[in-house]
Amino acid sequence: MNGIADVMGLPVNVITEREFAGLVRVFLGNDGMNVIYMISADTFLNISDMTDVSEVLKDSDLILPAEKLILSRSKIKKLRSGVTSYRAFLHLLKAGSNINTIYVTGSEQNYIEQLAGVIHDRNENVSICGVQMLEPGINDEAVINDVNGKAPDVIVFAMDSPVIENWMKEHKSKLNAKMCIVFCDILECMVKENLKPAKWIVRLGLEKSYNRFIVGKYYKSSKRERIFNELLAEYNNKKE
């Protein structure tokens, strides 16, 4: 690994996509379940001053950025082909890996079904063995039993903070899978940025324009970026 970036007290791993692929291979070969969190700017907005949630994140095997904004103010040297967003996972699938089965769960049924489609589109050889909406406190045991019955290589969680961290703290030890990757506060973005254009757009040859002006601009928010930078500045000032 090339370093750890301290982002508001969270140790975010700075690694290349090649190193990421290597670690995933190692995790899939381990006896226990390794956990990877991919965090977004909204994660920090949602857990600001929640030290208990931060400790759950730190207890994982890897913390990686789910969007480029996370490492934009880091003093760690930027890496060529570095992991800077959730797309590193999609690239990993497309390039081929030891992942054969994936179970997808999250807080919104429509979005997680679409996310399962996005994942499968990256590599049709990967079997989506389950897609289940998780309503914490309502169907916890049903989801856990379904996951364990299918024993996937990877469980993909896509939910908002601090709900997902609190859920993992309580239930992580009950899950039977080789690896778990948690996408925090980025589900809608993952779906919207990877939606296929309508057929009429393809027929008119407007795919590049669609990707540039519709998909590419979806999650860019100057207001969100400003709030995140203000939180980061406030944290750094207190630290000094």
C-alpha positions in Angstrom: 0.0 0.0 0.0 1.1 3.5 -0.7 -0.1 5.3 2.4 -3.0 6.3 4.6 -4.8 9.6 4.2 -6.3 11.0 7.3 -9.7 12.3 6.2 -11.4 13.8 9.3 -10.0 11.1 11.5 -10.7 8.2 9.2 -7.7 6.3 7.8 -8.5 6.1 4.1 -6.3 3.6 2.2 -4.4 5.0 -0.8 -3.9 2.1 -3.2 -3.7 1.3 -6.9 -6.4 -0.6 -8.7 -3.8 -3.4 -9.2 -3.2 -3.6 -5.5 -7.0 -3.5 -4.9 -7.4 -6.5 -7.2 -4.6 -8.3 -5.3 -6.1 -7.7 -2.0 -9.5 -8.9 -3.2 -7.9 -12.2 -4.3 -6.3 -12.6 -0.9 -9.6 -11.8 0.9 -11.5 -14.3 -1.2 -9.0 -17.0 -0.1 -9.2 -16.2 3.6 -11.2 -18.3 6.1 -13.0 -15.4 7.6 -15.0 -12.6 6.0 -13.1 -9.4 5.2 -14.9 -6.1 5.1 -14.3 -3.1 2.8 -16.0 0.2 3.2 -16.1 2.7 0.3 -17.1 6.1 1.7 -18.4 9.3 0.1 -18.5 12.9 1.1 -22.1 12.3 2.3 -20.7 9.7 4.7 -18.8 12.5 6.6 -21.8 14.8 6.5 -23.9 12.0 8.0 -21.5 10.8 10.8 -19.9 14.1 11.8 -19.0 13.8 15.5 -20.3 10.2 15.7 -17.2 8.6 17.2 -18.9 5.2 17.6 -19.7 5.0 13.9 -16.2 6.0 13.0 -14.9 3.2 15.2 -17.0 0.7 13.2 -15.4 2.0 10.0 -11.9 1.7 11.4 -12.6 -1.9 12.4 -12.8 -2.9 8.7 -10.0 -4.3 6.6 -10.0 -1.5 4.1 -11.5 2.0 3.9 -11.5 3.3 0.3 -12.9 6.5 -1.4 -16.3 6.0 -3.1 -15.8 9.3 -5.0 -12.8 11.5 -6.0 -13.8 14.3 -3.6 -12.6 12.2 -0.6 -8.9 12.4 -1.5 -9.0 15.8 -3.3 -7.6 17.6 -0.2 -5.3 14.9 0.9 -1.5 15.5 1.2 -0.8 12.0 0.1 0.7 11.8 -3.3 -1.9 10.9 -5.9 -1.3 7.5 -7.6 -1.5 6.7 -11.2 -4.4 4.2 -11.6 -5.3 4.8 -8.0 -8.5 3.8 -6.4 -10.4 7.0 -6.2 -14.1 6.0 -6.5 -16.6 3.1 -6.5 -15.8 2.6 -10.1 -12.6 0.7 -9.1 -14.9 -2.2 -8.1 -16.7 -2.1 -11.4 -13.4 -2.1 -13.2 -12.3 -5.1 -11.1 -15.4 -7.0 -12.2 -15.0 -6.1 -15.8 -11.3 -7.1 -15.9 -12.2 -10.5 -14.4 -11.6 -11.7 -10.9 -12.1 -14.7 -8.6 -15.6 -13.4 -7.8 -18.2 -15.8 -9.0 -21.3 -15.0 -6.9 -22.5 -11.7 -5.4 -25.5 -11.0 -3.1 -26.8 -7.4 -3.3 -28.7 -5.7 -0.5 -29.6 -2.1 0.4 -32.2 0.3 1.6 -34.2 0.9 -1.6 -35.6 -2.0 -3.7 -35.7 -0.2 -7.0 -32.1 1.1 -6.7 -30.6 -2.2 -5.5 -32.3 -4.1 -8.3 -30.7 -1.6 -10.8 -27.4 -1.8 -9.0 -27.5 -5.6 -9.4 -28.0 -5.0 -13.1 -25.1 -2.6 -13.3 -22.8 -5.2 -11.6 -24.0 -8.0 -13.8 -23.4 -5.9 -16.9 -19.8 -5.5 -16.0 -19.2 -9.3 -16.1 -22.0 -11.6 -17.1 -20.1 -14.5 -15.7 -20.7 -13.2 -12.2 -23.9 -14.7 -10.8 -26.2 -12.3 -8.8 -27.4 -15.0 -6.3 -29.7 -12.7 -4.3 -31.2 -9.2 -4.3 -32.9 -8.1 -1.1 -34.0 -4.9 0.4 -32.8 -4.4 4.0 -35.1 -2.7 6.5 -33.0 -2.7 9.7 -34.9 -4.0 12.7 -37.6 -5.4 10.5 -36.1 -8.2 8.3 -32.6 -8.5 9.7 -32.8 -12.2 10.3 -34.5 -13.0 7.0 -31.8 -11.3 5.1 -29.0 -12.9 7.1 -30.6 -16.4 6.7 -31.0 -15.8 2.9 -27.4 -14.7 2.6 -26.0 -17.6 4.6 -28.1 -20.1 2.7 -26.4 -18.9 -0.6 -23.0 -18.3 0.9 -21.9 -15.8 -1.8 -18.3 -14.8 -2.6 -19.2 -11.2 -2.0 -22.0 -9.4 -0.2 -22.6 -5.9 -1.6 -24.3 -3.5 0.8 -25.4 -0.1 -0.5 -27.0 2.1 2.2 -26.7 5.4 4.0 -24.7 6.2 7.2 -25.0 5.7 10.1 -27.7 3.0 9.5 -25.3 0.6 7.7 -22.4 1.0 10.1 -24.8 0.3 13.1 -26.2 -2.7 11.3 -22.8 -4.1 10.5 -21.7 -3.6 14.1 -24.6 -5.8 15.3 -24.8 -8.4 12.6 -21.4 -8.7 10.8 -20.4 -11.8 12.8 -23.5 -13.6 11.6 -22.8 -13.3 7.9 -21.4 -16.2 5.9 -19.5 -14.8 2.9 -15.9 -14.6 1.8 -15.9 -10.8 1.5 -18.3 -7.9 2.2 -18.0 -4.5 0.4 -20.1 -1.6 1.8 -20.9 1.4 -0.4 -21.8 4.2 2.0 -24.2 7.0 0.9 -23.5 6.5 -2.8 -26.2 4.1 -4.0 -28.3 6.5 -6.1 -25.1 7.9 -7.7 -23.9 4.4 -8.6 -27.2 3.7 -10.3 -27.7 7.0 -12.1 -24.1 7.3 -13.4 -24.3 3.8 -14.9 -27.8 3.8 -16.5 -27.8 2.8 -20.1 -29.2 5.5 -22.5 -32.6 5.1 -24.0 -32.7 3.3 -27.4 -33.7 6.5 -29.2 -30.5 8.2 -27.9 -28.4 5.3 -29.2 -30.2 5.4 -32.6 -29.4 9.1 -32.9 -25.8 8.6 -32.0 -26.0 10.8 -28.9 -24.4 8.4 -26.4 -21.3 10.5 -25.9 -23.4 13.6 -25.2 -25.6 11.7 -22.9 -22.7 10.3 -20.9 -21.0 13.7 -20.7 -24.0 16.0 -19.9 -26.5 13.7 -18.2 -24.6 10.9 -16.5 -21.3 12.6 -15.9 -22.8 15.6 -14.2 -25.3 13.8 -12.1 -23.5 13.7 -8.8 -21.4 16.8 -9.1 -22.7 19.3 -6.5 -20.8 22.5 -5.7 -22.9 22.8 -2.5 -22.0 19.3 -1.3 -18.4 19.9 -2.1 -18.4 23.3 -0.2 -20.0 21.7 2.9 -17.5 18.8 2.8 -14.6 21.2 2.5 -15.9 23.3 5.4 -16.2 20.2 7.6 -12.7 19.1 6.6 -11.3 22.6 7.4 -13.0 22.7 10.7 -11.6 19.3 11.6 -8.1 20.3 10.6 -8.3 23.5 12.6 -9.3 21.6 15.7 -6.5 19.1 15.1 -3.9 21.9 15.0 
